[in-house]
Amino acid sequence: MDSREKPNPASLAALTLAGQLGMSIALPIVAGVWLGQYLDEKLGTTAVFLVLGVLLGLACGGYEAYRVLMKAATWKN
């Protein structure tokens, strides 16, 4: 048997979906934290915009994860 077998397409699709979900959730949260810290520093507030940025990042990330999952679910059918 050849030691360089072809990868299973279903496994590659699952890894791709996991990567898309991770990025679609993580990037908006990181951006929200960064923007919140920046605004708190510039405006002299204490973590008000940081909390708002995290919440906004979570909402955006959750929505994008939902969109990715719905696209993947309709693609499967």
N, CA, C, O and CB atoms as a CASP TS submission, in Angstrom:
PFRMAT TS
TARGET T0000
AUTHOR 0000-0000-0000
METHOD Language model
MODEL 1
PARENT N/A
ATOM      1  N   MET     1       0.834  -1.178   0.000  1.00  0.00           N
ATOM      2  CA  MET     1       0.000   0.000   0.000  1.00  0.00           C
ATOM      3  C   MET     1       0.883   1.247   0.000  1.00  0.00           C
ATOM      4  O   MET     1       1.951   1.257   0.612  1.00  0.00           O
ATOM      5  CB  MET     1      -0.951  -0.005   1.212  1.00  0.00           C
ATOM      6  N   ASP     2       0.445   2.272  -0.671  1.00  0.00           N
ATOM      7  CA  ASP     2       1.189   3.522  -0.770  1.00  0.00           C
ATOM      8  C   ASP     2       1.066   4.303   0.533  1.00  0.00           C
ATOM      9  O   ASP     2      -0.026   4.412   1.090  1.00  0.00           O
ATOM     10  CB  ASP     2       0.682   4.368  -1.959  1.00  0.00           C
ATOM     11  N   SER     3       2.169   4.842   1.021  1.00  0.00           N
ATOM     12  CA  SER     3       2.148   5.599   2.275  1.00  0.00           C
ATOM     13  C   SER     3       1.566   6.993   2.095  1.00  0.00           C
ATOM     14  O   SER     3       1.276   7.681   3.074  1.00  0.00           O
ATOM     15  CB  SER     3       3.548   5.703   2.844  1.00  0.00           C
ATOM     16  N   ARG     4       1.396   7.408   0.845  1.00  0.00           N
ATOM     17  CA  ARG     4       0.841   8.745   0.573  1.00  0.00           C
ATOM     18  C   ARG     4      -0.571   8.604   0.003  1.00  0.00           C
ATOM     19  O   ARG     4      -0.818   8.880  -1.171  1.00  0.00           O
ATOM     20  CB  ARG     4       1.755   9.541  -0.418  1.00  0.00           C
ATOM     21  N   GLU     5      -1.479   8.170   0.861  1.00  0.00           N
ATOM     22  CA  GLU     5      -2.873   8.006   0.443  1.00  0.00           C
ATOM     23  C   GLU     5      -3.523   9.370   0.307  1.00  0.00           C
ATOM     24  O   GLU     5      -3.139  10.334   0.970  1.00  0.00           O
ATOM     25  CB  GLU     5      -3.657   7.127   1.451  1.00  0.00           C
ATOM     26  N   LYS     6      -4.509   9.428  -0.561  1.00  0.00           N
ATOM     27  CA  LYS     6      -5.246  10.678  -0.738  1.00  0.00           C
ATOM     28  C   LYS     6      -6.135  10.929   0.474  1.00  0.00           C
ATOM     29  O   LYS     6      -6.734   9.998   1.012  1.00  0.00           O
ATOM     30  CB  LYS     6      -6.092  10.640  -2.033  1.00  0.00           C
ATOM     31  N   PRO     7      -6.221  12.176   0.900  1.00  0.00           N
ATOM     32  CA  PRO     7      -7.083  12.489   2.048  1.00  0.00           C
ATOM     33  C   PRO     7      -8.553  12.346   1.670  1.00  0.00           C
ATOM     34  O   PRO     7      -8.943  12.520   0.515  1.00  0.00           O
ATOM     35  CB  PRO     7      -6.804  13.917   2.563  1.00  0.00           C
ATOM     36  N   ASN     8      -9.336  12.029   2.659  1.00  0.00           N
ATOM     37  CA  ASN     8     -10.771  11.881   2.482  1.00  0.00           C
ATOM     38  C   ASN     8     -11.390  13.259   2.230  1.00  0.00           C
ATOM     39  O   ASN     8     -11.161  14.168   3.028  1.00  0.00           O
ATOM     40  CB  ASN     8     -11.415  11.197   3.723  1.00  0.00           C
ATOM     41  N   PRO     9     -12.168  13.455   1.151  1.00  0.00           N
ATOM     42  CA  PRO     9     -12.774  14.772   0.884  1.00  0.00           C
ATOM     43  C   PRO     9     -13.700  15.247   2.001  1.00  0.00           C
ATOM     44  O   PRO     9     -13.792  16.446   2.266  1.00  0.00           O
ATOM     45  CB  PRO     9     -13.549  14.723  -0.414  1.00  0.00           C
ATOM     46  N   ALA    10     -14.384  14.311   2.654  1.00  0.00           N
ATOM     47  CA  ALA    10     -15.271  14.709   3.753  1.00  0.00           C
ATOM     48  C   ALA    10     -14.465  15.261   4.924  1.00  0.00           C
ATOM     49  O   ALA    10     -14.900  16.198   5.594  1.00  0.00           O
ATOM     50  CB  ALA    10     -16.131  13.515   4.215  1.00  0.00           C
ATOM     51  N   SER    11     -13.306  14.688   5.169  1.00  0.00           N
ATOM     52  CA  SER    11     -12.451  15.189   6.247  1.00  0.00           C
ATOM     53  C   SER    11     -11.931  16.585   5.932  1.00  0.00           C
ATOM     54  O   SER    11     -11.884  17.452   6.805  1.00  0.00           O
ATOM     55  CB  SER    11     -11.277  14.235   6.486  1.00  0.00           C
ATOM     56  N   LEU    12     -11.546  16.792   4.688  1.00  0.00           N
ATOM     57  CA  LEU    12     -11.081  18.124   4.294  1.00  0.00           C
ATOM     58  C   LEU    12     -12.197  19.157   4.384  1.00  0.00           C
ATOM     59  O   LEU    12     -11.958  20.292   4.795  1.00  0.00           O
ATOM     60  CB  LEU    12     -10.522  18.090   2.875  1.00  0.00           C
ATOM     61  N   ALA    13     -13.413  18.772   4.004  1.00  0.00           N
ATOM     62  CA  ALA    13     -14.553  19.693   4.097  1.00  0.00           C
ATOM     63  C   ALA    13     -14.834  20.036   5.549  1.00  0.00           C
ATOM     64  O   ALA    13     -15.140  21.187   5.861  1.00  0.00           O
ATOM     65  CB  ALA    13     -15.809  19.081   3.443  1.00  0.00           C
ATOM     66  N   ALA    14     -14.736  19.059   6.445  1.00  0.00           N
ATOM     67  CA  ALA    14     -14.976  19.309   7.869  1.00  0.00           C
ATOM     68  C   ALA    14     -13.907  20.238   8.444  1.00  0.00           C
ATOM     69  O   ALA    14     -14.220  21.136   9.226  1.00  0.00           O
ATOM     70  CB  ALA    14     -15.002  17.982   8.654  1.00  0.00           C
ATOM     71  N   LEU    15     -12.655  20.025   8.060  1.00  0.00           N
ATOM     72  CA  LEU    15     -11.582  20.907   8.531  1.00  0.00           C
ATOM     73  C   LEU    15     -11.757  22.323   8.006  1.00  0.00           C
ATOM     74  O   LEU    15     -11.513  23.291   8.726  1.00  0.00           O
ATOM     75  CB  LEU    15     -10.219  20.361   8.106  1.00  0.00           C
ATOM     76  N   THR    16     -12.176  22.445   6.764  1.00  0.00           N
ATOM     77  CA  THR    16     -12.419  23.763   6.183  1.00  0.00           C
ATOM     78  C   THR    16     -13.537  24.480   6.915  1.00  0.00           C
ATOM     79  O   THR    16     -13.421  25.664   7.229  1.00  0.00           O
ATOM     80  CB  THR    16     -12.757  23.643   4.699  1.00  0.00           C
ATOM     81  N   LEU    17     -14.621  23.765   7.189  1.00  0.00           N
ATOM     82  CA  LEU    17     -15.752  24.361   7.907  1.00  0.00           C
ATOM     83  C   LEU    17     -15.336  24.786   9.313  1.00  0.00           C
ATOM     84  O   LEU    17     -15.725  25.859   9.774  1.00  0.00           O
ATOM     85  CB  LEU    17     -16.930  23.369   7.980  1.00  0.00           C
ATOM     86  N   ALA    18     -14.548  23.955   9.998  1.00  0.00           N
ATOM     87  CA  ALA    18     -14.081  24.304  11.342  1.00  0.00           C
ATOM     88  C   ALA    18     -13.212  25.559  11.307  1.00  0.00           C
ATOM     89  O   ALA    18     -13.324  26.418  12.181  1.00  0.00           O
ATOM     90  CB  ALA    18     -13.295  23.134  11.959  1.00  0.00           C
ATOM     91  N   GLY    19     -12.356  25.663  10.309  1.00  0.00           N
ATOM     92  CA  GLY    19     -11.525  26.859  10.171  1.00  0.00           C
ATOM     93  C   GLY    19     -12.334  28.098   9.884  1.00  0.00           C
ATOM     94  O   GLY    19     -12.066  29.166  10.436  1.00  0.00           O
ATOM     95  N   GLN    20     -13.334  27.962   9.015  1.00  0.00           N
ATOM     96  CA  GLN    20     -14.197  29.107   8.714  1.00  0.00           C
ATOM     97  C   GLN    20     -14.963  29.548   9.946  1.00  0.00           C
ATOM     98  O   GLN    20     -15.085  30.744  10.209  1.00  0.00           O
ATOM     99  CB  GLN    20     -15.173  28.765   7.589  1.00  0.00           C
ATOM    100  N   LEU    21     -15.478  28.597  10.700  1.00  0.00           N
ATOM    101  CA  LEU    21     -16.218  28.955  11.921  1.00  0.00           C
ATOM    102  C   LEU    21     -15.311  29.639  12.938  1.00  0.00           C
ATOM    103  O   LEU    21     -15.693  30.634  13.553  1.00  0.00           O
ATOM    104  CB  LEU    21     -16.856  27.704  12.548  1.00  0.00           C
ATOM    105  N   GLY    22     -14.121  29.102  13.108  1.00  0.00           N
ATOM    106  CA  GLY    22     -13.185  29.701  14.065  1.00  0.00           C
ATOM    107  C   GLY    22     -12.829  31.130  13.699  1.00  0.00           C
ATOM    108  O   GLY    22     -12.819  32.016  14.553  1.00  0.00           O
ATOM    109  N   MET    23     -12.538  31.347  12.427  1.00  0.00           N
ATOM    110  CA  MET    23     -12.175  32.697  11.991  1.00  0.00           C
ATOM    111  C   MET    23     -13.369  33.643  12.037  1.00  0.00           C
ATOM    112  O   MET    23     -13.222  34.812  12.391  1.00  0.00           O
ATOM    113  CB  MET    23     -11.598  32.658  10.580  1.00  0.00           C
ATOM    114  N   SER    24     -14.548  33.143  11.680  1.00  0.00           N
ATOM    115  CA  SER    24     -15.710  34.028  11.655  1.00  0.00           C
ATOM    116  C   SER    24     -16.151  34.424  13.063  1.00  0.00           C
ATOM    117  O   SER    24     -16.848  35.426  13.226  1.00  0.00           O
ATOM    118  CB  SER    24     -16.863  33.357  10.921  1.00  0.00           C
ATOM    119  N   ILE    25     -15.764  33.670  14.066  1.00  0.00           N
ATOM    120  CA  ILE    25     -16.095  34.020  15.449  1.00  0.00           C
ATOM    121  C   ILE    25     -14.960  34.823  16.086  1.00  0.00           C
ATOM    122  O   ILE    25     -15.208  35.813  16.775  1.00  0.00           O
ATOM    123  CB  ILE    25     -16.379  32.747  16.276  1.00  0.00           C
ATOM    124  N   ALA    26     -13.725  34.398  15.856  1.00  0.00           N
ATOM    125  CA  ALA    26     -12.591  35.013  16.551  1.00  0.00           C
ATOM    126  C   ALA    26     -12.271  36.420  16.043  1.00  0.00           C
ATOM    127  O   ALA    26     -12.025  37.323  16.843  1.00  0.00           O
ATOM    128  CB  ALA    26     -11.368  34.137  16.406  1.00  0.00           C
ATOM    129  N   LEU    27     -12.272  36.610  14.741  1.00  0.00           N
ATOM    130  CA  LEU    27     -11.861  37.918  14.208  1.00  0.00           C
ATOM    131  C   LEU    27     -12.756  39.075  14.655  1.00  0.00           C
ATOM    132  O   LEU    27     -12.222  40.114  15.042  1.00  0.00           O
ATOM    133  CB  LEU    27     -11.845  37.865  12.705  1.00  0.00           C
ATOM    134  N   PRO    28     -14.092  38.952  14.623  1.00  0.00           N
ATOM    135  CA  PRO    28     -14.896  40.082  15.121  1.00  0.00           C
ATOM    136  C   PRO    28     -14.695  40.362  16.609  1.00  0.00           C
ATOM    137  O   PRO    28     -14.745  41.517  17.032  1.00  0.00           O
ATOM    138  CB  PRO    28     -16.358  39.818  14.863  1.00  0.00           C
ATOM    139  N   ILE    29     -14.472  39.325  17.400  1.00  0.00           N
ATOM    140  CA  ILE    29     -14.241  39.541  18.830  1.00  0.00           C
ATOM    141  C   ILE    29     -12.919  40.270  19.059  1.00  0.00           C
ATOM    142  O   ILE    29     -12.848  41.214  19.845  1.00  0.00           O
ATOM    143  CB  ILE    29     -14.247  38.199  19.589  1.00  0.00           C
ATOM    144  N   VAL    30     -11.879  39.825  18.369  1.00  0.00           N
ATOM    145  CA  VAL    30     -10.572  40.487  18.495  1.00  0.00           C
ATOM    146  C   VAL    30     -10.665  41.936  18.029  1.00  0.00           C
ATOM    147  O   VAL    30     -10.116  42.836  18.665  1.00  0.00           O
ATOM    148  CB  VAL    30      -9.492  39.731  17.678  1.00  0.00           C
ATOM    149  N   ALA    31     -11.363  42.158  16.919  1.00  0.00           N
ATOM    150  CA  ALA    31     -11.529  43.529  16.420  1.00  0.00           C
ATOM    151  C   ALA    31     -12.312  44.379  17.420  1.00  0.00           C
ATOM    152  O   ALA    31     -11.987  45.548  17.625  1.00  0.00           O
ATOM    153  CB  ALA    31     -12.246  43.524  15.054  1.00  0.00           C
ATOM    154  N   GLY    32     -13.337  43.802  18.041  1.00  0.00           N
ATOM    155  CA  GLY    32     -14.109  44.534  19.046  1.00  0.00           C
ATOM    156  C   GLY    32     -13.286  44.888  20.266  1.00  0.00           C
ATOM    157  O   GLY    32     -13.408  45.989  20.803  1.00  0.00           O
ATOM    158  N   VAL    33     -12.445  43.959  20.709  1.00  0.00           N
ATOM    159  CA  VAL    33     -11.561  44.225  21.856  1.00  0.00           C
ATOM    160  C   VAL    33     -10.580  45.334  21.503  1.00  0.00           C
ATOM    161  O   VAL    33     -10.382  46.272  22.275  1.00  0.00           O
ATOM    162  CB  VAL    33     -10.793  42.938  22.280  1.00  0.00           C
ATOM    163  N   TRP    34      -9.969  45.217  20.328  1.00  0.00           N
ATOM    164  CA  TRP    34      -8.986  46.224  19.911  1.00  0.00           C
ATOM    165  C   TRP    34      -9.626  47.605  19.808  1.00  0.00           C
ATOM    166  O   TRP    34      -9.087  48.582  20.328  1.00  0.00           O
ATOM    167  CB  TRP    34      -8.356  45.835  18.563  1.00  0.00           C
ATOM    168  N   LEU    35     -10.766  47.686  19.143  1.00  0.00           N
ATOM    169  CA  LEU    35     -11.438  48.978  18.979  1.00  0.00           C
ATOM    170  C   LEU    35     -11.920  49.527  20.322  1.00  0.00           C
ATOM    171  O   LEU    35     -11.821  50.727  20.579  1.00  0.00           O
ATOM    172  CB  LEU    35     -12.621  48.843  18.013  1.00  0.00           C
ATOM    173  N   GLY    36     -12.439  48.645  21.173  1.00  0.00           N
ATOM    174  CA  GLY    36     -12.898  49.081  22.489  1.00  0.00           C
ATOM    175  C   GLY    36     -11.771  49.629  23.344  1.00  0.00           C
ATOM    176  O   GLY    36     -11.933  50.658  23.999  1.00  0.00           O
ATOM    177  N   GLN    37     -10.632  48.954  23.345  1.00  0.00           N
ATOM    178  CA  GLN    37      -9.482  49.447  24.105  1.00  0.00           C
ATOM    179  C   GLN    37      -8.989  50.773  23.548  1.00  0.00           C
ATOM    180  O   GLN    37      -8.640  51.682  24.301  1.00  0.00           O
ATOM    181  CB  GLN    37      -8.348  48.419  24.092  1.00  0.00           C
ATOM    182  N   TYR    38      -8.962  50.876  22.243  1.00  0.00           N
ATOM    183  CA  TYR    38      -8.521  52.112  21.603  1.00  0.00           C
ATOM    184  C   TYR    38      -9.433  53.277  21.998  1.00  0.00           C
ATOM    185  O   TYR    38      -8.952  54.346  22.375  1.00  0.00           O
ATOM    186  CB  TYR    38      -8.497  51.946  20.070  1.00  0.00           C
ATOM    187  N   LEU    39     -10.744  53.068  21.911  1.00  0.00           N
ATOM    188  CA  LEU    39     -11.686  54.137  22.260  1.00  0.00           C
ATOM    189  C   LEU    39     -11.624  54.475  23.748  1.00  0.00           C
ATOM    190  O   LEU    39     -11.697  55.648  24.117  1.00  0.00           O
ATOM    191  CB  LEU    39     -13.113  53.732  21.878  1.00  0.00           C
ATOM    192  N   ASP    40     -11.490  53.466  24.603  1.00  0.00           N
ATOM    193  CA  ASP    40     -11.366  53.729  26.039  1.00  0.00           C
ATOM    194  C   ASP    40     -10.121  54.559  26.343  1.00  0.00           C
ATOM    195  O   ASP    40     -10.158  55.458  27.182  1.00  0.00           O
ATOM    196  CB  ASP    40     -11.322  52.411  26.821  1.00  0.00           C
ATOM    197  N   GLU    41      -9.036  54.257  25.667  1.00  0.00           N
ATOM    198  CA  GLU    41      -7.797  55.012  25.878  1.00  0.00           C
ATOM    199  C   GLU    41      -7.941  56.446  25.386  1.00  0.00           C
ATOM    200  O   GLU    41      -7.524  57.380  26.071  1.00  0.00           O
ATOM    201  CB  GLU    41      -6.624  54.328  25.165  1.00  0.00           C
ATOM    202  N   LYS    42      -8.523  56.627  24.213  1.00  0.00           N
ATOM    203  CA  LYS    42      -8.661  57.971  23.639  1.00  0.00           C
ATOM    204  C   LYS    42      -9.656  58.834  24.406  1.00  0.00           C
ATOM    205  O   LYS    42      -9.448  60.037  24.563  1.00  0.00           O
ATOM    206  CB  LYS    42      -9.092  57.874  22.187  1.00  0.00           C
ATOM    207  N   LEU    43     -10.732  58.222  24.882  1.00  0.00           N
ATOM    208  CA  LEU    43     -11.780  58.990  25.552  1.00  0.00           C
ATOM    209  C   LEU    43     -11.636  59.003  27.081  1.00  0.00           C
ATOM    210  O   LEU    43     -12.378  59.702  27.771  1.00  0.00           O
ATOM    211  CB  LEU    43     -13.132  58.428  25.179  1.00  0.00           C
ATOM    212  N   GLY    44     -10.684  58.232  27.601  1.00  0.00           N
ATOM    213  CA  GLY    44     -10.446  58.232  29.038  1.00  0.00           C
ATOM    214  C   GLY    44     -11.506  57.503  29.842  1.00  0.00           C
ATOM    215  O   GLY    44     -11.680  57.792  31.026  1.00  0.00           O
ATOM    216  N   THR    45     -12.209  56.579  29.241  1.00  0.00           N
ATOM    217  CA  THR    45     -13.218  55.810  29.966  1.00  0.00           C
ATOM    218  C   THR    45     -12.596  54.524  30.494  1.00  0.00           C
ATOM    219  O   THR    45     -11.507  54.128  30.079  1.00  0.00           O
ATOM    220  CB  THR    45     -14.434  55.496  29.057  1.00  0.00           C
ATOM    221  N   THR    46     -13.302  53.885  31.410  1.00  0.00           N
ATOM    222  CA  THR    46     -12.769  52.668  32.017  1.00  0.00           C
ATOM    223  C   THR    46     -13.565  51.451  31.553  1.00  0.00           C
ATOM    224  O   THR    46     -14.554  51.073  32.181  1.00  0.00           O
ATOM    225  CB  THR    46     -12.795  52.773  33.556  1.00  0.00           C
ATOM    226  N   ALA    47     -13.139  50.852  30.476  1.00  0.00           N
ATOM    227  CA  ALA    47     -13.647  49.580  29.953  1.00  0.00           C
ATOM    228  C   ALA    47     -15.086  49.623  29.443  1.00  0.00           C
ATOM    229  O   ALA    47     -15.681  48.572  29.204  1.00  0.00           O
ATOM    230  CB  ALA    47     -13.548  48.548  31.011  1.00  0.00           C
ATOM    231  N   VAL    48     -15.650  50.806  29.274  1.00  0.00           N
ATOM    232  CA  VAL    48     -17.016  50.897  28.738  1.00  0.00           C
ATOM    233  C   VAL    48     -17.038  50.434  27.290  1.00  0.00           C
ATOM    234  O   VAL    48     -17.850  49.587  26.916  1.00  0.00           O
ATOM    235  CB  VAL    48     -17.558  52.345  28.846  1.00  0.00           C
ATOM    236  N   PHE    49     -16.165  50.977  26.495  1.00  0.00           N
ATOM    237  CA  PHE    49     -16.142  50.623  25.078  1.00  0.00           C
ATOM    238  C   PHE    49     -15.547  49.225  24.857  1.00  0.00           C
ATOM    239  O   PHE    49     -15.859  48.566  23.865  1.00  0.00           O
ATOM    240  CB  PHE    49     -15.343  51.666  24.289  1.00  0.00           C
ATOM    241  N   LEU    50     -14.704  48.784  25.770  1.00  0.00           N
ATOM    242  CA  LEU    50     -14.172  47.425  25.683  1.00  0.00           C
ATOM    243  C   LEU    50     -15.308  46.412  25.812  1.00  0.00           C
ATOM    244  O   LEU    50     -15.395  45.472  25.022  1.00  0.00           O
ATOM    245  CB  LEU    50     -13.101  47.184  26.776  1.00  0.00           C
ATOM    246  N   VAL    51     -16.159  46.596  26.785  1.00  0.00           N
ATOM    247  CA  VAL    51     -17.298  45.690  26.972  1.00  0.00           C
ATOM    248  C   VAL    51     -18.240  45.769  25.770  1.00  0.00           C
ATOM    249  O   VAL    51     -18.710  44.745  25.273  1.00  0.00           O
ATOM    250  CB  VAL    51     -18.062  46.033  28.275  1.00  0.00           C
ATOM    251  N   LEU    52     -18.508  46.983  25.312  1.00  0.00           N
ATOM    252  CA  LEU    52     -19.372  47.127  24.138  1.00  0.00           C
ATOM    253  C   LEU    52     -18.743  46.485  22.899  1.00  0.00           C
ATOM    254  O   LEU    52     -19.442  45.872  22.092  1.00  0.00           O
ATOM    255  CB  LEU    52     -19.658  48.610  23.871  1.00  0.00           C
ATOM    256  N   GLY    53     -17.436  46.625  22.751  1.00  0.00           N
ATOM    257  CA  GLY    53     -16.744  46.015  21.619  1.00  0.00           C
ATOM    258  C   GLY    53     -16.795  44.496  21.663  1.00  0.00           C
ATOM    259  O   GLY    53     -16.993  43.848  20.635  1.00  0.00           O
ATOM    260  N   VAL    54     -16.616  43.928  22.844  1.00  0.00           N
ATOM    261  CA  VAL    54     -16.693  42.476  22.986  1.00  0.00           C
ATOM    262  C   VAL    54     -18.103  41.989  22.668  1.00  0.00           C
ATOM    263  O   VAL    54     -18.273  40.998  21.958  1.00  0.00           O
ATOM    264  CB  VAL    54     -16.283  42.046  24.409  1.00  0.00           C
ATOM    265  N   LEU    55     -19.110  42.678  23.188  1.00  0.00           N
ATOM    266  CA  LEU    55     -20.494  42.275  22.921  1.00  0.00           C
ATOM    267  C   LEU    55     -20.844  42.405  21.441  1.00  0.00           C
ATOM    268  O   LEU    55     -21.503  41.535  20.872  1.00  0.00           O
ATOM    269  CB  LEU    55     -21.459  43.115  23.757  1.00  0.00           C
ATOM    270  N   LEU    56     -20.408  43.480  20.834  1.00  0.00           N
ATOM    271  CA  LEU    56     -20.652  43.654  19.404  1.00  0.00           C
ATOM    272  C   LEU    56     -19.903  42.593  18.596  1.00  0.00           C
ATOM    273  O   LEU    56     -20.441  42.061  17.625  1.00  0.00           O
ATOM    274  CB  LEU    56     -20.230  45.065  18.952  1.00  0.00           C
ATOM    275  N   GLY    57     -18.671  42.285  18.990  1.00  0.00           N
ATOM    276  CA  GLY    57     -17.900  41.237  18.324  1.00  0.00           C
ATOM    277  C   GLY    57     -18.553  39.873  18.454  1.00  0.00           C
ATOM    278  O   GLY    57     -18.587  39.097  17.498  1.00  0.00           O
ATOM    279  N   LEU    58     -19.075  39.580  19.647  1.00  0.00           N
ATOM    280  CA  LEU    58     -19.788  38.320  19.848  1.00  0.00           C
ATOM    281  C   LEU    58     -21.032  38.238  18.974  1.00  0.00           C
ATOM    282  O   LEU    58     -21.309  37.198  18.377  1.00  0.00           O
ATOM    283  CB  LEU    58     -20.172  38.157  21.315  1.00  0.00           C
ATOM    284  N   ALA    59     -21.776  39.328  18.899  1.00  0.00           N
ATOM    285  CA  ALA    59     -22.984  39.336  18.079  1.00  0.00           C
ATOM    286  C   ALA    59     -22.643  39.155  16.597  1.00  0.00           C
ATOM    287  O   ALA    59     -23.273  38.360  15.899  1.00  0.00           O
ATOM    288  CB  ALA    59     -23.761  40.645  18.289  1.00  0.00           C
ATOM    289  N   CYS    60     -21.653  39.891  16.133  1.00  0.00           N
ATOM    290  CA  CYS    60     -21.247  39.775  14.723  1.00  0.00           C
ATOM    291  C   CYS    60     -20.681  38.392  14.425  1.00  0.00           C
ATOM    292  O   CYS    60     -20.986  37.803  13.388  1.00  0.00           O
ATOM    293  CB  CYS    60     -20.206  40.852  14.371  1.00  0.00           C
ATOM    294  N   GLY    61     -19.860  37.876  15.332  1.00  0.00           N
ATOM    295  CA  GLY    61     -19.284  36.554  15.148  1.00  0.00           C
ATOM    296  C   GLY    61     -20.334  35.453  15.162  1.00  0.00           C
ATOM    297  O   GLY    61     -20.263  34.514  14.370  1.00  0.00           O
ATOM    298  N   GLY    62     -21.292  35.565  16.046  1.00  0.00           N
ATOM    299  CA  GLY    62     -22.380  34.586  16.095  1.00  0.00           C
ATOM    300  C   GLY    62     -23.228  34.605  14.839  1.00  0.00           C
ATOM    301  O   GLY    62     -23.619  33.558  14.323  1.00  0.00           O
ATOM    302  N   TYR    63     -23.509  35.797  14.355  1.00  0.00           N
ATOM    303  CA  TYR    63     -24.292  35.921  13.127  1.00  0.00           C
ATOM    304  C   TYR    63     -23.536  35.347  11.934  1.00  0.00           C
ATOM    305  O   TYR    63     -24.115  34.648  11.103  1.00  0.00           O
ATOM    306  CB  TYR    63     -24.650  37.387  12.867  1.00  0.00           C
ATOM    307  N   GLU    64     -22.254  35.639  11.854  1.00  0.00           N
ATOM    308  CA  GLU    64     -21.460  35.129  10.745  1.00  0.00           C
ATOM    309  C   GLU    64     -21.308  33.613  10.825  1.00  0.00           C
ATOM    310  O   GLU    64     -21.322  32.938   9.796  1.00  0.00           O
ATOM    311  CB  GLU    64     -20.087  35.794  10.728  1.00  0.00           C
ATOM    312  N   ALA    65     -21.164  33.071  12.032  1.00  0.00           N
ATOM    313  CA  ALA    65     -21.090  31.622  12.197  1.00  0.00           C
ATOM    314  C   ALA    65     -22.403  30.976  11.757  1.00  0.00           C
ATOM    315  O   ALA    65     -22.397  29.920  11.124  1.00  0.00           O
ATOM    316  CB  ALA    65     -20.773  31.254  13.663  1.00  0.00           C
ATOM    317  N   TYR    66     -23.506  31.599  12.087  1.00  0.00           N
ATOM    318  CA  TYR    66     -24.815  31.106  11.639  1.00  0.00           C
ATOM    319  C   TYR    66     -24.883  31.096  10.117  1.00  0.00           C
ATOM    320  O   TYR    66     -25.346  30.121   9.525  1.00  0.00           O
ATOM    321  CB  TYR    66     -25.955  31.974  12.219  1.00  0.00           C
ATOM    322  N   ARG    67     -24.428  32.166   9.482  1.00  0.00           N
ATOM    323  CA  ARG    67     -24.448  32.228   8.019  1.00  0.00           C
ATOM    324  C   ARG    67     -23.568  31.145   7.398  1.00  0.00           C
ATOM    325  O   ARG    67     -23.957  30.513   6.416  1.00  0.00           O
ATOM    326  CB  ARG    67     -23.990  33.607   7.543  1.00  0.00           C
ATOM    327  N   VAL    68     -22.390  30.934   7.966  1.00  0.00           N
ATOM    328  CA  VAL    68     -21.483  29.902   7.449  1.00  0.00           C
ATOM    329  C   VAL    68     -22.125  28.521   7.585  1.00  0.00           C
ATOM    330  O   VAL    68     -22.073  27.712   6.659  1.00  0.00           O
ATOM    331  CB  VAL    68     -20.122  29.942   8.197  1.00  0.00           C
ATOM    332  N   LEU    69     -22.730  28.256   8.748  1.00  0.00           N
ATOM    333  CA  LEU    69     -23.366  26.957   8.958  1.00  0.00           C
ATOM    334  C   LEU    69     -24.564  26.749   8.039  1.00  0.00           C
ATOM    335  O   LEU    69     -24.759  25.647   7.526  1.00  0.00           O
ATOM    336  CB  LEU    69     -23.800  26.817  10.404  1.00  0.00           C
ATOM    337  N   MET    70     -25.358  27.773   7.824  1.00  0.00           N
ATOM    338  CA  MET    70     -26.514  27.629   6.935  1.00  0.00           C
ATOM    339  C   MET    70     -26.069  27.418   5.491  1.00  0.00           C
ATOM    340  O   MET    70     -26.692  26.659   4.749  1.00  0.00           O
ATOM    341  CB  MET    70     -27.422  28.865   7.032  1.00  0.00           C
ATOM    342  N   LYS    71     -25.006  28.080   5.102  1.00  0.00           N
ATOM    343  CA  LYS    71     -24.486  27.886   3.760  1.00  0.00           C
ATOM    344  C   LYS    71     -23.964  26.457   3.593  1.00  0.00           C
ATOM    345  O   LYS    71     -24.184  25.830   2.557  1.00  0.00           O
ATOM    346  CB  LYS    71     -23.374  28.905   3.463  1.00  0.00           C
ATOM    347  N   ALA    72     -23.278  25.950   4.607  1.00  0.00           N
ATOM    348  CA  ALA    72     -22.745  24.596   4.548  1.00  0.00           C
ATOM    349  C   ALA    72     -23.873  23.564   4.569  1.00  0.00           C
ATOM    350  O   ALA    72     -23.779  22.528   3.911  1.00  0.00           O
ATOM    351  CB  ALA    72     -21.780  24.352   5.712  1.00  0.00           C
ATOM    352  N   ALA    73     -24.938  23.845   5.324  1.00  0.00           N
ATOM    353  CA  ALA    73     -26.047  22.907   5.405  1.00  0.00           C
ATOM    354  C   ALA    73     -26.809  22.835   4.079  1.00  0.00           C
ATOM    355  O   ALA    73     -27.223  21.751   3.671  1.00  0.00           O
ATOM    356  CB  ALA    73     -26.993  23.305   6.538  1.00  0.00           C
ATOM    357  N   THR    74     -26.998  23.958   3.407  1.00  0.00           N
ATOM    358  CA  THR    74     -27.704  23.935   2.135  1.00  0.00           C
ATOM    359  C   THR    74     -26.815  23.372   1.030  1.00  0.00           C
ATOM    360  O   THR    74     -27.319  22.814   0.055  1.00  0.00           O
ATOM    361  CB  THR    74     -28.183  25.340   1.766  1.00  0.00           C
ATOM    362  N   TRP    75     -25.500  23.513   1.173  1.00  0.00           N
ATOM    363  CA  TRP    75     -24.574  22.974   0.189  1.00  0.00           C
ATOM    364  C   TRP    75     -24.579  21.446   0.245  1.00  0.00           C
ATOM    365  O   TRP    75     -24.417  20.788  -0.783  1.00  0.00           O
ATOM    366  CB  TRP    75     -23.151  23.522   0.427  1.00  0.00           C
ATOM    367  N   LYS    76     -24.765  20.882   1.435  1.00  0.00           N
ATOM    368  CA  LYS    76     -24.766  19.443   1.611  1.00  0.00           C
ATOM    369  C   LYS    76     -25.948  18.783   0.906  1.00  0.00           C
ATOM    370  O   LYS    76     -25.815  17.669   0.399  1.00  0.00           O
ATOM    371  CB  LYS    76     -24.786  19.103   3.084  1.00  0.00           C
ATOM    372  N   ASN    77     -27.094  19.445   0.865  1.00  0.00           N
ATOM    373  CA  ASN    77     -28.306  18.825   0.307  1.00  0.00           C
ATOM    374  C   ASN    77     -28.267  18.735  -1.176  1.00  0.00           C
ATOM    375  O   ASN    77     -29.211  18.239  -1.790  1.00  0.00           O
ATOM    376  CB  ASN    77     -29.523  19.581   0.714  1.00  0.00           C
TER
END
